[in-house]
Amino acid sequence: MASNLLKANERIRPQYKTYSQDVKEIAVQAVAEGRTTCYKAEQCYGVPAATIRRVVNGSHAVDVKMGPKTVLSMEQENKLAK
């Protein structure tokens, strides 16, 4: 029984997205058009229902990126890479 419990210093790490931006857009479009529900879109496309719901309700944009904004522009980054 004790082997199933997490130790005090262990934690469960969250799993981050495993779907592409295109698949997310297709799932959101299907729900927005009323062709399916958020739950069925989650099962079909692998995009979390909460993510689809936030985009459809307008609290998040479709192309939201995780993490902080970039400091350098693509032009500056390419210049440094050369």
C-alpha positions in Angstrom: 0.0 0.0 0.0 2.8 2.5 0.9 4.5 1.8 -2.4 1.6 3.4 -4.3 1.9 6.7 -2.5 4.2 9.5 -3.6 7.1 10.4 -1.4 7.1 13.9 0.0 9.7 15.2 -2.5 8.0 13.6 -5.6 5.4 15.3 -7.6 3.3 14.5 -10.6 4.5 16.4 -13.6 1.8 17.8 -15.9 1.7 16.6 -19.5 1.8 19.4 -22.0 0.2 19.5 -25.4 0.8 16.7 -27.8 -1.3 18.1 -30.7 -0.5 20.5 -33.5 -1.9 24.0 -34.1 -3.7 22.8 -37.2 -5.6 20.0 -35.2 -6.5 22.6 -32.5 -8.0 24.9 -35.1 -10.0 22.1 -36.7 -11.4 21.0 -33.3 -12.3 24.6 -32.4 -14.0 25.2 -35.8 -16.0 22.0 -35.4 -17.3 23.0 -32.0 -17.9 26.6 -33.0 -20.0 25.5 -36.0 -22.0 23.2 -33.8 -21.0 20.0 -35.5 -19.8 18.4 -32.3 -19.4 19.0 -28.6 -16.2 19.9 -26.7 -16.0 16.5 -25.2 -16.5 14.6 -28.5 -13.9 16.9 -30.2 -11.5 16.1 -27.3 -12.0 12.3 -28.0 -11.6 12.7 -31.8 -8.8 15.2 -32.1 -6.9 14.8 -28.8 -7.2 18.5 -27.8 -8.4 19.0 -24.2 -12.0 20.0 -24.0 -11.1 22.9 -21.7 -8.7 24.3 -24.3 -11.4 24.1 -27.0 -14.0 25.7 -24.7 -11.7 28.6 -23.8 -11.0 29.4 -27.5 -14.7 29.0 -28.5 -15.9 31.3 -25.7 -13.3 33.9 -26.6 -11.2 34.0 -23.5 -8.1 32.8 -25.4 -7.0 33.2 -29.0 -6.5 30.2 -31.2 -2.8 30.9 -31.7 -1.8 31.4 -28.0 1.8 30.3 -27.3 3.0 29.0 -24.0 5.9 30.6 -22.1 7.2 34.2 -22.1 7.3 36.4 -25.2 10.5 36.4 -27.2 13.1 39.1 -26.5 14.7 39.1 -30.0 12.9 39.4 -33.3 13.4 36.7 -35.9 15.6 39.1 -37.9 17.9 39.7 -34.8 18.0 36.0 -34.0 19.0 35.1 -37.5 21.7 37.8 -37.5 23.2 36.3 -34.3 23.0 32.8 -35.6 25.3 33.7 -38.6 
